[in-house]
């Protein structure tokens, strides 16, 4: 009698937890399922098959160096936020920051930095970088937050009409020390990366030893124009 060999495929479903209660993270573990190379999104991997996030972040910076874009950074539920608009063709950068209820606004154009003062006047100074942020692409901020975490590719999604690969990191037993920051003991983080290796979004939570939880959301929209404020138009005639 001919034997029929039946091969069953075992599907592994991943569960993710949240740290937003400020005390203990959800104890559900994350199991990454095999992910097909769909939508033409090919990302670098380490020798053991994990996502090479360091290379992805470097590629993210390179890809944005020739594109116009908007970068939004929101932390701790909106208490702190930074918006960066970059127009490559017009050589314009605008940065708006909200810090403890106070808003700072600056425009960089033609080698000069224009800052709106509290009294409504405009101060000018030589431009020496992106105001209020270490890099206009968010490179150093992204690098700082994902360092020490292991990301697995878990599927695909859509962000702003663009197909993205979903990379997940979830740990409840970490001892990650960041320069200038407390030790992270748990983290729940998701990266959304498009086929150009632009990080369209980072959704990130960290819990520290004292049970404090900090959140961070970073989003990137390409081909965005710079909304020039009226105070800048008045100052430049």
C-alpha positions as CSV (number, residue, x, y, z in Angstrom):
1,X,0.0,0.0,0.0
2,X,1.3,3.3,-1.0
3,X,2.0,5.5,1.9
4,X,0.9,9.1,1.8
5,X,3.3,11.5,3.5
6,X,1.5,14.5,5.0
7,X,3.6,17.4,6.0
8,X,2.0,19.8,8.5
9,X,3.2,23.4,8.7
10,X,3.4,24.9,12.2
11,X,2.4,28.6,12.3
12,X,4.0,30.6,15.0
13,X,1.9,33.6,16.1
14,X,3.7,36.5,17.8
15,X,2.1,38.4,20.7
16,X,3.3,41.8,21.8
17,X,2.9,43.6,25.1
18,X,2.6,47.2,26.2
19,X,4.5,49.0,29.0
20,X,2.1,51.9,29.3
21,X,0.7,51.0,32.7
22,X,3.9,52.5,34.2
23,X,4.5,49.5,36.5
24,X,5.0,46.1,34.9
25,X,5.0,45.2,31.2
26,X,2.6,42.7,29.7
27,X,4.3,39.3,30.2
28,X,3.2,37.8,26.8
29,X,6.3,36.8,24.8
30,X,7.0,37.6,21.2
31,X,7.6,34.7,18.7
32,X,8.5,35.8,15.2
33,X,6.9,34.0,12.3
34,X,8.8,33.3,9.1
35,X,8.2,36.3,6.8
36,X,8.3,36.1,3.0
37,X,10.1,38.8,1.0
38,X,6.9,40.5,0.0
39,X,6.4,43.9,-1.6
40,X,10.0,44.0,-2.8
41,X,11.2,45.2,0.6
42,X,14.7,43.7,1.1
43,X,16.4,44.7,4.3
44,X,20.0,43.9,5.5
45,X,20.4,41.0,8.0
46,X,23.0,39.9,10.4
47,X,24.9,36.6,10.0
48,X,22.4,34.9,12.3
49,X,19.4,36.1,10.2
50,X,18.2,39.0,12.4
51,X,17.4,42.5,11.1
52,X,20.6,44.5,10.9
53,X,19.0,47.6,12.4
54,X,22.3,49.6,12.7
55,X,22.7,49.4,8.9
56,X,19.0,50.2,8.3
57,X,19.4,53.4,10.4
58,X,22.5,54.4,8.4
59,X,20.7,53.7,5.1
60,X,17.7,55.8,6.5
61,X,20.0,58.8,6.9
62,X,21.5,58.3,3.5
63,X,18.1,58.0,1.8
64,X,16.8,61.2,3.4
65,X,20.0,63.2,2.5
66,X,18.6,63.7,-1.0
67,X,14.9,64.0,-0.3
68,X,12.5,66.6,1.0
69,X,10.7,65.3,4.1
70,X,9.0,65.9,7.4
71,X,10.2,64.3,10.6
72,X,7.9,64.3,13.7
73,X,9.2,63.3,17.1
74,X,6.7,62.9,20.0
75,X,7.7,61.7,23.4
76,X,5.9,61.0,26.7
77,X,2.4,61.3,25.3
78,X,3.0,64.7,23.6
79,X,4.7,66.5,26.5
80,X,7.7,66.9,24.3
81,X,7.7,67.1,20.5
82,X,9.8,68.3,17.6
83,X,8.8,68.8,14.0
84,X,11.5,69.1,11.2
85,X,10.6,70.1,7.6
86,X,13.4,69.8,5.0
87,X,13.0,71.2,1.4
88,X,16.1,70.1,-0.6
89,X,15.3,72.1,-3.7
90,X,14.8,75.4,-1.8
91,X,17.5,74.6,0.7
92,X,15.1,75.3,3.6
93,X,14.8,73.7,7.0
94,X,12.2,74.6,9.6
95,X,12.2,73.2,13.2
96,X,9.4,73.6,15.7
97,X,9.9,72.3,19.2
98,X,7.4,72.0,22.1
99,X,9.2,71.7,25.5
100,X,7.3,71.9,28.8
101,X,4.5,73.9,27.2
102,X,6.9,76.4,25.5
103,X,7.2,76.5,21.7
104,X,10.5,77.3,19.9
105,X,10.4,78.0,16.2
106,X,13.4,78.3,13.8
107,X,14.1,78.4,10.1
108,X,17.4,77.8,8.4
109,X,17.9,79.3,4.9
110,X,20.9,80.5,2.9
111,X,23.4,79.7,5.7
112,X,21.4,81.7,8.3
113,X,19.3,80.6,11.2
114,X,16.2,82.7,12.1
115,X,14.7,82.2,15.6
116,X,11.4,83.6,16.8
117,X,11.8,85.3,20.2
118,X,9.4,85.4,23.0
119,X,8.7,89.1,22.4
120,X,7.9,88.5,18.7
121,X,11.1,89.7,17.3
122,X,13.4,87.5,15.1
123,X,17.0,86.8,15.9
124,X,19.5,85.7,13.2
125,X,22.7,83.8,13.5
126,X,25.0,81.7,11.4
127,X,23.5,78.2,10.8
128,X,25.6,75.5,12.4
129,X,23.3,72.5,12.2
130,X,19.7,71.5,12.7
131,X,18.1,73.5,15.6
132,X,17.0,71.5,18.7
133,X,17.9,68.1,17.1
134,X,21.3,66.4,16.7
135,X,20.5,65.4,13.1
136,X,17.7,66.4,10.7
137,X,17.0,62.8,9.8
138,X,16.7,61.7,13.4
139,X,19.7,59.4,12.9
140,X,21.2,59.8,16.4
141,X,17.9,59.7,18.2
142,X,16.9,56.4,16.3
143,X,20.4,55.0,17.0
144,X,20.1,55.8,20.7
145,X,16.7,54.2,21.2
146,X,17.2,50.9,19.3
147,X,20.7,50.2,20.5
148,X,20.9,47.0,22.4
149,X,17.5,45.7,21.2
150,X,17.0,42.7,18.9
151,X,14.5,43.2,16.2
152,X,12.8,40.4,14.2
153,X,10.9,41.0,11.0
154,X,7.3,40.0,11.6
155,X,5.3,41.1,8.6
156,X,4.3,44.0,6.3
157,X,1.9,46.9,6.8
158,X,1.1,50.3,5.2
159,X,2.2,53.7,6.4
160,X,1.0,56.9,4.5
161,X,0.1,54.7,1.5
162,X,3.6,53.1,1.5
163,X,4.2,49.4,2.0
164,X,6.6,48.9,4.9
165,X,8.3,45.9,6.6
166,X,7.4,45.6,10.3
167,X,10.3,44.9,12.7
168,X,9.5,44.1,16.3
169,X,11.6,44.0,19.5
170,X,10.1,43.1,22.9
171,X,12.0,42.2,26.0
172,X,11.0,42.1,29.7
173,X,14.4,41.2,31.0
174,X,16.9,43.8,29.8
175,X,19.9,45.6,31.3
176,X,20.5,48.1,28.6
177,X,22.5,51.1,29.7
178,X,22.3,54.2,27.6
179,X,24.8,57.1,27.8
180,X,23.2,59.8,29.9
181,X,20.1,57.7,30.6
182,X,19.0,55.2,33.2
183,X,19.2,51.4,32.7
184,X,16.4,50.0,30.6
185,X,14.9,46.8,32.1
186,X,12.1,46.3,29.5
187,X,11.3,47.6,26.1
188,X,8.6,47.2,23.5
189,X,9.5,48.7,20.1
190,X,8.3,48.5,16.5
191,X,10.1,49.9,13.4
192,X,8.3,50.4,10.0
193,X,10.8,50.4,7.1
194,X,10.0,51.0,3.4
195,X,11.8,49.5,0.4
196,X,14.2,52.5,0.3
197,X,15.1,51.7,4.0
198,X,13.5,54.9,5.2
199,X,12.2,54.4,8.7
200,X,8.6,55.6,8.3
201,X,7.8,55.1,11.9
202,X,9.3,54.1,15.3
203,X,6.8,53.3,18.1
204,X,8.8,52.8,21.2
205,X,8.4,52.2,25.0
206,X,11.0,51.7,27.6
207,X,10.6,50.9,31.3
208,X,13.3,51.6,33.9
209,X,14.2,50.0,37.2
210,X,12.1,52.5,39.1
211,X,9.0,51.5,37.0
212,X,9.1,54.8,35.1
213,X,7.9,54.4,31.5
214,X,8.9,56.6,28.6
215,X,7.4,56.6,25.2
216,X,8.7,57.8,21.8
217,X,7.0,58.0,18.4
218,X,9.0,59.0,15.3
219,X,7.3,59.4,11.9
220,X,8.7,60.4,8.5
221,X,6.8,61.7,5.5
222,X,8.7,62.2,2.3
223,X,8.2,64.9,-0.4
224,X,6.8,67.3,2.2
225,X,6.9,71.0,1.7
226,X,8.1,73.5,4.3
227,X,5.3,75.6,5.8
228,X,7.1,78.9,6.2
229,X,5.7,80.9,9.1
230,X,4.5,84.5,8.8
231,X,7.1,85.8,11.2
232,X,9.9,84.5,8.9
233,X,8.3,86.0,5.8
234,X,8.1,89.4,7.5
235,X,11.7,89.2,8.7
236,X,13.0,88.4,5.2
237,X,10.8,90.8,3.3
